[in-house]
């Protein structure tokens, strides 16, 4: 269980949105993964917990490439800054942008207080699971649920000799 309770709890309706990708094309929640679970991680590039979490989320996403399941991120930073961040940290995740100019519309709709915040969303747009900050056990549970739904029931996330923090608090959202 997260150290900080999210505003939207499992069972709540996930708000729809229309957010641009790096090419400026708009994407809605319902089109991100029709008929399957949707993975959304809100982040900002200045957050150390986001930086380390995105490394593991990107690795997880790469392991899903063979089944065409996609993990989505939503950056609270401008596209050019996020592209530089992704290049520096070798992140290849699909990214949408929640603009400050638009009042962080998606972050506000989801009631974000901290980043990273990750949601697993059911095909009927109900929130299945949520995690605020980094909680290894929560991440493993969410990843297992998502991978199983994608047809990979025994996906290994971490190497046995790899140090992975159990819990890390995130940063304040939208500032």
C-alpha angles and dihedrals in degrees: 000000000000119000088230121047113233120231092237113054129199109284094035121117113261110231115242118234142181109224130166125239122217090280092053095251113142120235129191127206093247094056097048096084112354112206095006143073117290120217114205125179118184113205147154125218097233093060113100091204090052090050094054094038093052089056090061094039090052091049090050091049092051089055089055094054093098092061097042094239113146134210115207130206128198115209122206088201131083116275095247092053091045092050090053090048092049091050093048094048095036093239117164100178122138105256136199124188127234101197126216086213087063092047094255088284097183094042090050092047090052092046094236117187099160138028138251094048118163128196131190107204125197122228089257088058096252117136109250100180137358135191129188119203116345120318111165095205092050092047092050091049093048092045092049091050092047095044093048090051087051091052101260105109100171104043113159112218105181135033115242092241095044121111110228121174114241095214135005126174117231132223133266111280125239102014 
